Amino acid sequence: MPAAAWLGYVVPKRHARRAVTRTLLKRQIRQVFGTLPALPPGLWVVRLRLPFDRKQFPSASSDALRAAARDELQALIRKIAR
């Protein structure tokens, strides 16, 4: 067991076809988890399970996609905190 929190993330190509979108999602993961006071020690992995709707987010790196990803990650963090 590591002495600190380690963060890993997986953004599969089948859920985010464009590299720009995958990079945006990875940056949002790092940003949201970086703002936390501290995670308990351990290995933490964030995995994109479902694709984002391309009709709802036509641009690969739109502000709407960035906000949706951030909101979903913050909801996940609230769930972890419980």
SEFIZA-3560 file (N, C-alpha, C; in Angstrom, 3 decimals):
REM SEFIZA-3560
<numar><xx>0.839</xx><yy>-1.181</yy><zz>0.000</zz><atom>N</atom></numar>
<numar><xx>0.000</xx><yy>0.000</yy><zz>0.000</zz><atom>CA</atom></numar>
<numar><xx>0.887</xx><yy>1.249</yy><zz>0.000</zz><atom>C</atom></numar>
<numar><xx>0.684</xx><yy>2.145</yy><zz>-0.939</zz><atom>N</atom></numar>
<numar><xx>1.512</xx><yy>3.348</yy><zz>-0.965</zz><atom>CA</atom></numar>
<numar><xx>1.225</xx><yy>4.273</yy><zz>0.220</zz><atom>C</atom></numar>
<numar><xx>2.210</xx><yy>5.073</yy><zz>0.565</zz><atom>N</atom></numar>
<numar><xx>2.071</xx><yy>6.000</yy><zz>1.688</zz><atom>CA</atom></numar>
<numar><xx>1.269</xx><yy>7.234</yy><zz>1.298</zz><atom>C</atom></numar>
<numar><xx>1.132</xx><yy>7.490</yy><zz>0.014</zz><atom>N</atom></numar>
<numar><xx>0.389</xx><yy>8.655</yy><zz>-0.468</zz><atom>CA</atom></numar>
<numar><xx>-0.689</xx><yy>8.191</yy><zz>-1.447</zz><atom>C</atom></numar>
<numar><xx>-1.487</xx><yy>9.126</yy><zz>-1.901</zz><atom>N</atom></numar>
<numar><xx>-2.526</xx><yy>8.812</yy><zz>-2.891</zz><atom>CA</atom></numar>
<numar><xx>-1.925</xx><yy>8.887</yy><zz>-4.292</zz><atom>C</atom></numar>
<numar><xx>-2.122</xx><yy>7.867</yy><zz>-5.073</zz><atom>N</atom></numar>
<numar><xx>-1.687</xx><yy>7.832</yy><zz>-6.470</zz><atom>CA</atom></numar>
<numar><xx>-2.932</xx><yy>7.849</yy><zz>-7.333</zz><atom>C</atom></numar>
<numar><xx>-2.915</xx><yy>8.664</yy><zz>-8.365</zz><atom>N</atom></numar>
<numar><xx>-4.079</xx><yy>8.806</yy><zz>-9.237</zz><atom>CA</atom></numar>
<numar><xx>-3.756</xx><yy>8.272</yy><zz>-10.623</zz><atom>C</atom></numar>
<numar><xx>-4.623</xx><yy>7.410</yy><zz>-11.117</zz><atom>N</atom></numar>
<numar><xx>-4.519</xx><yy>6.916</yy><zz>-12.482</zz><atom>CA</atom></numar>
<numar><xx>-5.830</xx><yy>7.197</yy><zz>-13.191</zz><atom>C</atom></numar>
<numar><xx>-5.802</xx><yy>7.271</yy><zz>-14.503</zz><atom>N</atom></numar>
<numar><xx>-7.029</xx><yy>7.526</yy><zz>-15.247</zz><atom>CA</atom></numar>
<numar><xx>-6.980</xx><yy>6.792</yy><zz>-16.566</zz><atom>C</atom></numar>
<numar><xx>-8.153</xx><yy>6.357</yy><zz>-17.002</zz><atom>N</atom></numar>
<numar><xx>-8.293</xx><yy>5.621</yy><zz>-18.256</zz><atom>CA</atom></numar>
<numar><xx>-9.424</xx><yy>6.268</yy><zz>-19.044</zz><atom>C</atom></numar>
<numar><xx>-9.097</xx><yy>6.724</yy><zz>-20.231</zz><atom>N</atom></numar>
<numar><xx>-10.096</xx><yy>7.299</yy><zz>-21.131</zz><atom>CA</atom></numar>
<numar><xx>-10.007</xx><yy>6.504</yy><zz>-22.433</zz><atom>C</atom></numar>
<numar><xx>-10.838</xx><yy>5.463</yy><zz>-22.566</zz><atom>N</atom></numar>
<numar><xx>-10.747</xx><yy>4.595</yy><zz>-23.739</zz><atom>CA</atom></numar>
<numar><xx>-11.081</xx><yy>5.317</yy><zz>-25.043</zz><atom>C</atom></numar>
<numar><xx>-10.403</xx><yy>4.904</yy><zz>-26.070</zz><atom>N</atom></numar>
<numar><xx>-10.616</xx><yy>5.490</yy><zz>-27.393</zz><atom>CA</atom></numar>
<numar><xx>-12.030</xx><yy>5.208</yy><zz>-27.908</zz><atom>C</atom></numar>
<numar><xx>-12.621</xx><yy>4.107</yy><zz>-27.496</zz><atom>N</atom></numar>
<numar><xx>-13.968</xx><yy>3.795</yy><zz>-27.977</zz><atom>CA</atom></numar>
<numar><xx>-15.019</xx><yy>4.742</yy><zz>-27.395</zz><atom>C</atom></numar>
<numar><xx>-14.717</xx><yy>5.392</yy><zz>-26.256</zz><atom>N</atom></numar>
<numar><xx>-15.658</xx><yy>6.333</yy><zz>-25.649</zz><atom>CA</atom></numar>
<numar><xx>-15.362</xx><yy>7.777</yy><zz>-26.017</zz><atom>C</atom></numar>
<numar><xx>-14.135</xx><yy>8.072</yy><zz>-26.381</zz><atom>N</atom></numar>
<numar><xx>-13.738</xx><yy>9.422</yy><zz>-26.794</zz><atom>CA</atom></numar>
<numar><xx>-12.826</xx><yy>9.254</yy><zz>-28.002</zz><atom>C</atom></numar>
<numar><xx>-13.411</xx><yy>9.273</yy><zz>-29.172</zz><atom>N</atom></numar>
<numar><xx>-12.675</xx><yy>8.961</yy><zz>-30.400</zz><atom>CA</atom></numar>
<numar><xx>-11.531</xx><yy>9.930</yy><zz>-30.692</zz><atom>C</atom></numar>
<numar><xx>-11.777</xx><yy>11.209</yy><zz>-30.459</zz><atom>N</atom></numar>
<numar><xx>-10.761</xx><yy>12.207</yy><zz>-30.821</zz><atom>CA</atom></numar>
<numar><xx>-9.758</xx><yy>12.402</yy><zz>-29.697</zz><atom>C</atom></numar>
<numar><xx>-8.489</xx><yy>12.510</yy><zz>-30.069</zz><atom>N</atom></numar>
<numar><xx>-7.418</xx><yy>12.683</yy><zz>-29.086</zz><atom>CA</atom></numar>
<numar><xx>-7.610</xx><yy>13.974</yy><zz>-28.293</zz><atom>C</atom></numar>
<numar><xx>-8.142</xx><yy>14.995</yy><zz>-28.925</zz><atom>N</atom></numar>
<numar><xx>-8.383</xx><yy>16.267</yy><zz>-28.244</zz><atom>CA</atom></numar>
<numar><xx>-9.351</xx><yy>16.068</yy><zz>-27.084</zz><atom>C</atom></numar>
<numar><xx>-10.384</xx><yy>15.278</yy><zz>-27.308</zz><atom>N</atom></numar>
<numar><xx>-11.377</xx><yy>15.008</yy><zz>-26.266</zz><atom>CA</atom></numar>
<numar><xx>-10.762</xx><yy>14.185</yy><zz>-25.137</zz><atom>C</atom></numar>
<numar><xx>-9.986</xx><yy>13.177</yy><zz>-25.486</zz><atom>N</atom></numar>
<numar><xx>-9.339</xx><yy>12.361</yy><zz>-24.452</zz><atom>CA</atom></numar>
<numar><xx>-8.402</xx><yy>13.213</yy><zz>-23.599</zz><atom>C</atom></numar>
<numar><xx>-7.648</xx><yy>14.082</yy><zz>-24.240</zz><atom>N</atom></numar>
<numar><xx>-6.731</xx><yy>14.952</yy><zz>-23.516</zz><atom>CA</atom></numar>
<numar><xx>-7.491</xx><yy>15.912</yy><zz>-22.611</zz><atom>C</atom></numar>
<numar><xx>-8.583</xx><yy>16.478</yy><zz>-23.110</zz><atom>N</atom></numar>
<numar><xx>-9.399</xx><yy>17.386</yy><zz>-22.309</zz><atom>CA</atom></numar>
<numar><xx>-9.917</xx><yy>16.671</yy><zz>-21.064</zz><atom>C</atom></numar>
<numar><xx>-10.408</xx><yy>15.450</yy><zz>-21.233</zz><atom>N</atom></numar>
<numar><xx>-10.935</xx><yy>14.697</yy><zz>-20.101</zz><atom>CA</atom></numar>
<numar><xx>-9.842</xx><yy>14.367</yy><zz>-19.086</zz><atom>C</atom></numar>
<numar><xx>-8.681</xx><yy>14.002</yy><zz>-19.561</zz><atom>N</atom></numar>
<numar><xx>-7.563</xx><yy>13.708</yy><zz>-18.647</zz><atom>CA</atom></numar>
<numar><xx>-7.160</xx><yy>14.951</yy><zz>-17.868</zz><atom>C</atom></numar>
<numar><xx>-7.126</xx><yy>16.096</yy><zz>-18.535</zz><atom>N</atom></numar>
<numar><xx>-6.779</xx><yy>17.341</yy><zz>-17.844</zz><atom>CA</atom></numar>
<numar><xx>-7.809</xx><yy>17.687</yy><zz>-16.780</zz><atom>C</atom></numar>
<numar><xx>-9.084</xx><yy>17.462</yy><zz>-17.090</zz><atom>N</atom></numar>
<numar><xx>-10.137</xx><yy>17.743</yy><zz>-16.115</zz><atom>CA</atom></numar>
<numar><xx>-10.001</xx><yy>16.819</yy><zz>-14.902</zz><atom>C</atom></numar>
<numar><xx>-9.657</xx><yy>15.571</yy><zz>-15.133</zz><atom>N</atom></numar>
<numar><xx>-9.463</xx><yy>14.629</yy><zz>-14.024</zz><atom>CA</atom></numar>
<numar><xx>-8.338</xx><yy>15.120</yy><zz>-13.125</zz><atom>C</atom></numar>
<numar><xx>-7.208</xx><yy>15.476</yy><zz>-13.738</zz><atom>N</atom></numar>
<numar><xx>-6.067</xx><yy>15.963</yy><zz>-12.935</zz><atom>CA</atom></numar>
<numar><xx>-6.428</xx><yy>17.240</yy><zz>-12.189</zz><atom>C</atom></numar>
<numar><xx>-7.137</xx><yy>18.155</yy><zz>-12.857</zz><atom>N</atom></numar>
<numar><xx>-7.482</xx><yy>19.429</yy><zz>-12.241</zz><atom>CA</atom></numar>
<numar><xx>-8.423</xx><yy>19.245</yy><zz>-11.053</zz><atom>C</atom></numar>
<numar><xx>-9.467</xx><yy>18.465</yy><zz>-11.225</zz><atom>N</atom></numar>
<numar><xx>-10.442</xx><yy>18.274</yy><zz>-10.151</zz><atom>CA</atom></numar>
<numar><xx>-9.809</xx><yy>17.539</yy><zz>-8.969</zz><atom>C</atom></numar>
<numar><xx>-9.059</xx><yy>16.499</yy><zz>-9.222</zz><atom>N</atom></numar>
<numar><xx>-8.437</xx><yy>15.762</yy><zz>-8.133</zz><atom>CA</atom></numar>
<numar><xx>-7.287</xx><yy>16.539</yy><zz>-7.510</zz><atom>C</atom></numar>
<numar><xx>-6.688</xx><yy>17.464</yy><zz>-8.256</zz><atom>N</atom></numar>
<numar><xx>-5.621</xx><yy>18.297</yy><zz>-7.705</zz><atom>CA</atom></numar>
<numar><xx>-6.129</xx><yy>19.349</yy><zz>-6.740</zz><atom>C</atom></numar>
<numar><xx>-7.401</xx><yy>19.700</yy><zz>-6.843</zz><atom>N</atom></numar>
<numar><xx>-7.963</xx><yy>20.716</yy><zz>-5.951</zz><atom>CA</atom></numar>
<numar><xx>-8.440</xx><yy>20.133</yy><zz>-4.627</zz><atom>C</atom></numar>
<numar><xx>-8.426</xx><yy>18.825</yy><zz>-4.509</zz><atom>N</atom></numar>
<numar><xx>-8.852</xx><yy>18.189</yy><zz>-3.258</zz><atom>CA</atom></numar>
<numar><xx>-7.830</xx><yy>18.452</yy><zz>-2.163</zz><atom>C</atom></numar>
<numar><xx>-8.289</xx><yy>18.586</yy><zz>-0.921</zz><atom>N</atom></numar>
<numar><xx>-7.330</xx><yy>18.768</yy><zz>0.166</zz><atom>CA</atom></numar>
<numar><xx>-6.376</xx><yy>17.579</yy><zz>0.256</zz><atom>C</atom></numar>
<numar><xx>-6.907</xx><yy>16.387</yy><zz>0.300</zz><atom>N</atom></numar>
<numar><xx>-6.059</xx><yy>15.184</yy><zz>0.315</zz><atom>CA</atom></numar>
<numar><xx>-6.946</xx><yy>13.956</yy><zz>0.175</zz><atom>C</atom></numar>
<numar><xx>-6.518</xx><yy>13.073</yy><zz>-0.664</zz><atom>N</atom></numar>
<numar><xx>-7.183</xx><yy>11.776</yy><zz>-0.771</zz><atom>CA</atom></numar>
<numar><xx>-6.548</xx><yy>10.839</yy><zz>0.243</zz><atom>C</atom></numar>
<numar><xx>-7.295</xx><yy>9.893</yy><zz>0.742</zz><atom>N</atom></numar>
<numar><xx>-6.671</xx><yy>8.892</yy><zz>1.607</zz><atom>CA</atom></numar>
<numar><xx>-5.593</xx><yy>8.136</yy><zz>0.820</zz><atom>C</atom></numar>
<numar><xx>-4.558</xx><yy>7.676</yy><zz>1.487</zz><atom>N</atom></numar>
<numar><xx>-3.511</xx><yy>6.942</yy><zz>0.782</zz><atom>CA</atom></numar>
<numar><xx>-4.076</xx><yy>5.733</yy><zz>0.044</zz><atom>C</atom></numar>
<numar><xx>-3.540</xx><yy>5.481</yy><zz>-1.118</zz><atom>N</atom></numar>
<numar><xx>-3.983</xx><yy>4.334</yy><zz>-1.895</zz><atom>CA</atom></numar>
<numar><xx>-3.854</xx><yy>4.590</yy><zz>-3.381</zz><atom>C</atom></numar>
<numar><xx>-4.275</xx><yy>3.633</yy><zz>-4.145</zz><atom>N</atom></numar>
<numar><xx>-4.262</xx><yy>3.736</yy><zz>-5.597</zz><atom>CA</atom></numar>
<numar><xx>-5.670</xx><yy>4.081</yy><zz>-6.061</zz><atom>C</atom></numar>
<numar><xx>-5.846</xx><yy>5.218</yy><zz>-6.688</zz><atom>N</atom></numar>
<numar><xx>-7.135</xx><yy>5.688</yy><zz>-7.165</zz><atom>CA</atom></numar>
<numar><xx>-7.127</xx><yy>5.670</yy><zz>-8.682</zz><atom>C</atom></numar>
<numar><xx>-8.144</xx><yy>5.068</yy><zz>-9.272</zz><atom>N</atom></numar>
<numar><xx>-8.237</xx><yy>4.996</yy><zz>-10.731</zz><atom>CA</atom></numar>
<numar><xx>-9.592</xx><yy>5.561</yy><zz>-11.157</zz><atom>C</atom></numar>
<numar><xx>-9.553</xx><yy>6.485</yy><zz>-12.090</zz><atom>N</atom></numar>
<numar><xx>-10.770</xx><yy>7.055</yy><zz>-12.671</zz><atom>CA</atom></numar>
<numar><xx>-10.863</xx><yy>6.510</yy><zz>-14.082</zz><atom>C</atom></numar>
<numar><xx>-12.009</xx><yy>5.922</yy><zz>-14.404</zz><atom>N</atom></numar>
<numar><xx>-12.189</xx><yy>5.309</yy><zz>-15.722</zz><atom>CA</atom></numar>
<numar><xx>-13.467</xx><yy>5.833</yy><zz>-16.349</zz><atom>C</atom></numar>
<numar><xx>-13.367</xx><yy>6.269</yy><zz>-17.580</zz><atom>N</atom></numar>
<numar><xx>-14.544</xx><yy>6.705</yy><zz>-18.324</zz><atom>CA</atom></numar>
<numar><xx>-15.294</xx><yy>5.455</yy><zz>-18.754</zz><atom>C</atom></numar>
<numar><xx>-16.514</xx><yy>5.289</yy><zz>-18.234</zz><atom>N</atom></numar>
<numar><xx>-17.294</xx><yy>4.078</yy><zz>-18.501</zz><atom>CA</atom></numar>
<numar><xx>-18.201</xx><yy>4.219</yy><zz>-19.714</zz><atom>C</atom></numar>
<numar><xx>-18.719</xx><yy>5.414</yy><zz>-19.924</zz><atom>N</atom></numar>
<numar><xx>-19.671</xx><yy>5.640</yy><zz>-21.000</zz><atom>CA</atom></numar>
<numar><xx>-19.214</xx><yy>6.810</yy><zz>-21.857</zz><atom>C</atom></numar>
<numar><xx>-19.532</xx><yy>6.779</yy><zz>-23.140</zz><atom>N</atom></numar>
<numar><xx>-19.126</xx><yy>7.893</yy><zz>-23.995</zz><atom>CA</atom></numar>
<numar><xx>-19.992</xx><yy>9.125</yy><zz>-23.748</zz><atom>C</atom></numar>
<numar><xx>-19.415</xx><yy>10.281</yy><zz>-24.049</zz><atom>N</atom></numar>
<numar><xx>-20.188</xx><yy>11.508</yy><zz>-24.057</zz><atom>CA</atom></numar>
<numar><xx>-20.897</xx><yy>11.589</yy><zz>-25.396</zz><atom>C</atom></numar>
<numar><xx>-22.121</xx><yy>12.085</yy><zz>-25.405</zz><atom>N</atom></numar>
<numar><xx>-22.925</xx><yy>12.176</yy><zz>-26.618</zz><atom>CA</atom></numar>
<numar><xx>-22.319</xx><yy>13.202</yy><zz>-27.576</zz><atom>C</atom></numar>
<numar><xx>-21.919</xx><yy>12.755</yy><zz>-28.768</zz><atom>N</atom></numar>
<numar><xx>-21.300</xx><yy>13.658</yy><zz>-29.743</zz><atom>CA</atom></numar>
<numar><xx>-22.293</xx><yy>14.666</yy><zz>-30.298</zz><atom>C</atom></numar>
<numar><xx>-23.594</xx><yy>14.353</yy><zz>-30.237</zz><atom>N</atom></numar>
<numar><xx>-24.604</xx><yy>15.318</yy><zz>-30.692</zz><atom>CA</atom></numar>
<numar><xx>-24.730</xx><yy>16.456</yy><zz>-29.686</zz><atom>C</atom></numar>
<numar><xx>-24.586</xx><yy>16.142</yy><zz>-28.421</zz><atom>N</atom></numar>
<numar><xx>-24.674</xx><yy>17.163</yy><zz>-27.382</zz><atom>CA</atom></numar>
<numar><xx>-23.390</xx><yy>17.998</yy><zz>-27.314</zz><atom>C</atom></numar>
<numar><xx>-22.251</xx><yy>17.369</yy><zz>-27.590</zz><atom>N</atom></numar>
<numar><xx>-20.953</xx><yy>18.043</yy><zz>-27.542</zz><atom>CA</atom></numar>
<numar><xx>-20.249</xx><yy>17.871</yy><zz>-28.891</zz><atom>C</atom></numar>
<numar><xx>-20.654</xx><yy>18.620</yy><zz>-29.925</zz><atom>N</atom></numar>
<numar><xx>-20.076</xx><yy>18.422</yy><zz>-31.250</zz><atom>CA</atom></numar>
<numar><xx>-18.603</xx><yy>18.817</yy><zz>-31.335</zz><atom>C</atom></numar>
<numar><xx>-18.184</xx><yy>19.795</yy><zz>-30.540</zz><atom>N</atom></numar>
<numar><xx>-16.791</xx><yy>20.228</yy><zz>-30.566</zz><atom>CA</atom></numar>
<numar><xx>-15.967</xx><yy>19.307</yy><zz>-29.666</zz><atom>C</atom></numar>
<numar><xx>-14.776</xx><yy>18.989</yy><zz>-30.122</zz><atom>N</atom></numar>
<numar><xx>-13.919</xx><yy>18.063</yy><zz>-29.376</zz><atom>CA</atom></numar>
<numar><xx>-13.438</xx><yy>18.647</yy><zz>-28.057</zz><atom>C</atom></numar>
<numar><xx>-13.319</xx><yy>19.953</yy><zz>-27.983</zz><atom>N</atom></numar>
<numar><xx>-12.848</xx><yy>20.570</yy><zz>-26.730</zz><atom>CA</atom></numar>
<numar><xx>-13.682</xx><yy>21.803</yy><zz>-26.401</zz><atom>C</atom></numar>
<numar><xx>-14.971</xx><yy>21.622</yy><zz>-26.295</zz><atom>N</atom></numar>
<numar><xx>-15.866</xx><yy>22.744</yy><zz>-26.020</zz><atom>CA</atom></numar>
<numar><xx>-15.919</xx><yy>23.039</yy><zz>-24.525</zz><atom>C</atom></numar>
<numar><xx>-16.340</xx><yy>24.248</yy><zz>-24.200</zz><atom>N</atom></numar>
<numar><xx>-16.515</xx><yy>24.620</yy><zz>-22.801</zz><atom>CA</atom></numar>
<numar><xx>-17.626</xx><yy>23.801</yy><zz>-22.152</zz><atom>C</atom></numar>
<numar><xx>-18.637</xx><yy>23.456</yy><zz>-22.949</zz><atom>N</atom></numar>
<numar><xx>-19.742</xx><yy>22.649</yy><zz>-22.425</zz><atom>CA</atom></numar>
<numar><xx>-19.257</xx><yy>21.257</yy><zz>-22.015</zz><atom>C</atom></numar>
<numar><xx>-18.396</xx><yy>20.649</yy><zz>-22.831</zz><atom>N</atom></numar>
<numar><xx>-17.844</xx><yy>19.338</yy><zz>-22.499</zz><atom>CA</atom></numar>
<numar><xx>-16.964</xx><yy>19.422</yy><zz>-21.261</zz><atom>C</atom></numar>
<numar><xx>-16.173</xx><yy>20.469</yy><zz>-21.187</zz><atom>N</atom></numar>
<numar><xx>-15.295</xx><yy>20.673</yy><zz>-20.032</zz><atom>CA</atom></numar>
<numar><xx>-16.137</xx><yy>20.800</yy><zz>-18.753</zz><atom>C</atom></numar>
<numar><xx>-17.212</xx><yy>21.580</yy><zz>-18.809</zz><atom>N</atom></numar>
<numar><xx>-18.070</xx><yy>21.775</yy><zz>-17.640</zz><atom>CA</atom></numar>
<numar><xx>-18.792</xx><yy>20.484</yy><zz>-17.268</zz><atom>C</atom></numar>
<numar><xx>-19.277</xx><yy>19.741</yy><zz>-18.252</zz><atom>N</atom></numar>
<numar><xx>-19.968</xx><yy>18.479</yy><zz>-17.978</zz><atom>CA</atom></numar>
<numar><xx>-19.025</xx><yy>17.474</yy><zz>-17.318</zz><atom>C</atom></numar>
<numar><xx>-17.805</xx><yy>17.392</yy><zz>-17.817</zz><atom>N</atom></numar>
<numar><xx>-16.817</xx><yy>16.471</yy><zz>-17.234</zz><atom>CA</atom></numar>
<numar><xx>-16.489</xx><yy>16.884</yy><zz>-15.805</zz><atom>C</atom></numar>
<numar><xx>-16.295</xx><yy>18.189</yy><zz>-15.588</zz><atom>N</atom></numar>
<numar><xx>-15.968</xx><yy>18.682</yy><zz>-14.251</zz><atom>CA</atom></numar>
<numar><xx>-17.111</xx><yy>18.393</yy><zz>-13.267</zz><atom>C</atom></numar>
<numar><xx>-18.357</xx><yy>18.632</yy><zz>-13.700</zz><atom>N</atom></numar>
<numar><xx>-19.508</xx><yy>18.385</yy><zz>-12.829</zz><atom>CA</atom></numar>
<numar><xx>-19.619</xx><yy>16.904</yy><zz>-12.464</zz><atom>C</atom></numar>
<numar><xx>-19.411</xx><yy>16.036</yy><zz>-13.440</zz><atom>N</atom></numar>
<numar><xx>-19.498</xx><yy>14.603</yy><zz>-13.174</zz><atom>CA</atom></numar>
<numar><xx>-18.383</xx><yy>14.146</yy><zz>-12.235</zz><atom>C</atom></numar>
<numar><xx>-17.186</xx><yy>14.685</yy><zz>-12.411</zz><atom>N</atom></numar>
<numar><xx>-16.073</xx><yy>14.329</yy><zz>-11.528</zz><atom>CA</atom></numar>
<numar><xx>-16.314</xx><yy>14.826</yy><zz>-10.108</zz><atom>C</atom></numar>
<numar><xx>-16.852</xx><yy>16.025</yy><zz>-9.973</zz><atom>N</atom></numar>
<numar><xx>-17.131</xx><yy>16.542</yy><zz>-8.641</zz><atom>CA</atom></numar>
<numar><xx>-18.214</xx><yy>15.726</yy><zz>-7.946</zz><atom>C</atom></numar>
<numar><xx>-19.190</xx><yy>15.243</yy><zz>-8.712</zz><atom>N</atom></numar>
<numar><xx>-20.211</xx><yy>14.359</yy><zz>-8.131</zz><atom>CA</atom></numar>
<numar><xx>-19.566</xx><yy>13.056</yy><zz>-7.656</zz><atom>C</atom></numar>
<numar><xx>-18.622</xx><yy>12.547</yy><zz>-8.435</zz><atom>N</atom></numar>
<numar><xx>-17.904</xx><yy>11.333</yy><zz>-8.044</zz><atom>CA</atom></numar>
<numar><xx>-17.116</xx><yy>11.560</yy><zz>-6.760</zz><atom>C</atom></numar>
<numar><xx>-16.487</xx><yy>12.709</yy><zz>-6.649</zz><atom>N</atom></numar>
<numar><xx>-15.703</xx><yy>13.021</yy><zz>-5.450</zz><atom>CA</atom></numar>
<numar><xx>-16.602</xx><yy>13.133</yy><zz>-4.228</zz><atom>C</atom></numar>
<numar><xx>-17.771</xx><yy>13.744</yy><zz>-4.394</zz><atom>N</atom></numar>
<numar><xx>-18.715</xx><yy>13.818</yy><zz>-3.269</zz><atom>CA</atom></numar>
<numar><xx>-19.133</xx><yy>12.418</yy><zz>-2.827</zz><atom>C</atom></numar>
<numar><xx>-19.284</xx><yy>11.519</yy><zz>-3.793</zz><atom>N</atom></numar>
<numar><xx>-19.651</xx><yy>10.150</yy><zz>-3.476</zz><atom>CA</atom></numar>
<numar><xx>-18.514</xx><yy>9.455</yy><zz>-2.719</zz><atom>C</atom></numar>
<numar><xx>-17.276</xx><yy>9.723</yy><zz>-3.105</zz><atom>N</atom></numar>
<numar><xx>-16.118</xx><yy>9.140</yy><zz>-2.424</zz><atom>CA</atom></numar>
<numar><xx>-16.024</xx><yy>9.670</yy><zz>-1.005</zz><atom>C</atom></numar>
<numar><xx>-16.323</xx><yy>10.943</yy><zz>-0.815</zz><atom>N</atom></numar>
<numar><xx>-16.177</xx><yy>11.578</yy><zz>0.487</zz><atom>CA</atom></numar>
<numar><xx>-17.137</xx><yy>11.024</yy><zz>1.528</zz><atom>C</atom></numar>
<numar><xx>-18.255</xx><yy>10.466</yy><zz>1.091</zz><atom>N</atom></numar>
<numar><xx>-19.239</xx><yy>9.909</yy><zz>2.043</zz><atom>CA</atom></numar>
<numar><xx>-18.758</xx><yy>8.690</yy><zz>2.750</zz><atom>C</atom></numar>
//
